Amino acid sequence: MIVVEDLWKTFKLSRQQKKELRDTPGGRRDGNVDAVAGITFTCQPGRIFSLLGPNGAGKTTTLRMIATLLKPTSGTIKVAGFDVVKEAQEVRRRLGFLTGTTKLYDRLTPNEVVKYYADLHGMDKALFEKRKEELFTVLDMHDFAKRRIGKLSTGMKQKVSIVRTIIHDPDIVVFDEPTVGLDVITAKNIIELIRDCKRQGKTVIFSTHIMGEVSLLSDDLAIIHDGKLVYGGSYKEFVGQMKGESLVEEFIRLLEEAR
């Protein structure tokens, strides 16, 4: 489970940045920016929680705080009952975080990258081999398992990133834009893997710009804009209260109302 309560993240800017951004959304009189401004939500085990918002809304900042990569300015986050600031190491043991901004080592192979992350988590060798075989089969990776990362396509690299994220079989999985830039077949495989995480009773949170993925996967939904929560609840409730004719129209309507 992930419990986020009154979460804030304020970034202090340089003098030039303050001058440029003082009058932008989220900008304050002191020139600082609240990237996340008092949001609260809960992600339950065995359910898929979608985090939506336009670029710059605060989605990735929120996910990075959940993953212990950033410290909140105020508020609390608990992952599997552990505080992300006070008990960060315990959180990391139980969490897998996929982000498109983390690079892979071009000179290593998928086998070597995944083994490296398994070793970081102290995985038993036999368990690692079994887990790797299962994931490589699901994502159809055996044909390029021994090729260097630098020789792989974008889709192949994304598969490697996913396996290294979940090789240690975490109870909590965070996916930040997991299918961006991927072909249809690779994206379909990743969506099915996310569904499988749900079937295993894991807590799953993911962000996306693709509304089709929201309708396919979501049990619960949060929409944020300028760092603030503009909708939080179940996907079924969201659809039931829609005034727009489509998910896209309703999404845009809520963002316009929040301005």
KANORHU-V177589 format. One record per backbone hydrogen bond with DSSP energy under -1.0 kcal/mol. NH is the residue of the N-H (numbers start at 1). CO is the residue of the C=O. E is the energy in kcal/mol with one decimal. If there is no record, write none. Layout:
nh=(NH/NH)
co=(CO/CO)
e=(E/E)
This chain:
nh=(2/3/4/5/7/8/9/11/18/19/20/21/22/24/27/28/31/33/34/35/35/36/37/38/39/41/43/46/47/49/50/51/52/57/62/63/64/65/66/67/68/69/70/73/74/76/78/79/80/82/84/87/91/92/93/96/98/102/108/111/113/114/115/116/117/118/119/120/121/122/123/128/129/130/131/132/133/134/135/136/137/138/139/141/144/147/149/150/151/152/157/158/159/160/161/162/163/164/165/166/167/169/172/173/174/175/176/177/182/187/188/189/190/191/192/193/194/195/196/197/198/199/200/201/202/203/204/205/206/207/214/215/216/217/218/219/220/221/222/223/224/225/227/228/230/231/233/235/238/239/240/241/242/250/251/252/253/254/255/256/257/258)
co=(43/78/41/76/39/74/36/33/14/15/16/17/18/21/24/32/28/11/26/9/33/9/227/7/7/4/2/202/44/204/220/206/222/54/58/59/60/61/62/63/65/64/64/8/8/5/3/82/1/79/77/83/87/88/89/172/174/99/105/145/109/110/111/112/113/114/115/116/117/119/118/124/125/126/127/128/129/130/131/132/133/134/135/136/141/144/108/106/148/149/153/154/155/156/157/158/159/160/161/162/163/166/94/203/96/205/98/207/179/183/184/185/186/187/188/189/190/191/192/193/194/195/196/198/197/171/47/173/49/175/210/211/212/213/214/48/48/233/50/231/52/228/57/225/223/223/221/219/234/235/236/237/239/246/247/248/249/250/251/252/253/254)
e=(-2.1/-2.6/-3.0/-2.7/-2.7/-2.4/-2.4/-2.8/-2.8/-1.8/-2.0/-2.7/-1.4/-1.7/-2.7/-1.8/-2.3/-2.0/-1.6/-1.7/-1.1/-1.4/-3.2/-1.5/-1.6/-1.8/-2.8/-1.7/-1.3/-3.0/-2.6/-2.8/-3.0/-1.9/-2.2/-2.4/-2.6/-1.7/-2.1/-2.0/-1.3/-2.4/-1.3/-2.3/-1.3/-2.2/-2.4/-2.8/-3.1/-2.0/-2.1/-2.3/-1.8/-2.4/-1.6/-2.3/-3.2/-1.1/-1.4/-2.0/-2.7/-2.5/-2.0/-2.2/-1.9/-2.1/-2.5/-1.8/-1.3/-1.5/-2.3/-2.8/-2.4/-2.0/-2.6/-3.0/-2.1/-2.0/-2.3/-2.9/-1.7/-2.2/-2.3/-2.9/-1.2/-1.1/-3.2/-2.4/-2.0/-2.0/-2.4/-2.1/-1.8/-2.0/-2.4/-2.2/-2.3/-2.5/-1.4/-1.6/-1.2/-2.1/-2.2/-2.9/-3.1/-2.8/-2.5/-1.6/-1.8/-2.6/-2.2/-2.1/-2.0/-2.4/-2.2/-1.8/-2.2/-2.1/-2.0/-1.9/-1.7/-2.3/-1.6/-2.1/-2.2/-2.5/-1.6/-2.3/-2.4/-2.1/-1.2/-2.0/-1.5/-2.2/-2.2/-2.9/-2.2/-3.1/-2.4/-2.4/-2.7/-2.6/-1.9/-2.0/-3.2/-1.4/-2.1/-2.4/-2.0/-2.5/-2.1/-1.5/-1.0/-2.4/-2.5/-2.5/-2.3/-2.3/-1.9/-2.4/-2.2/-1.4)
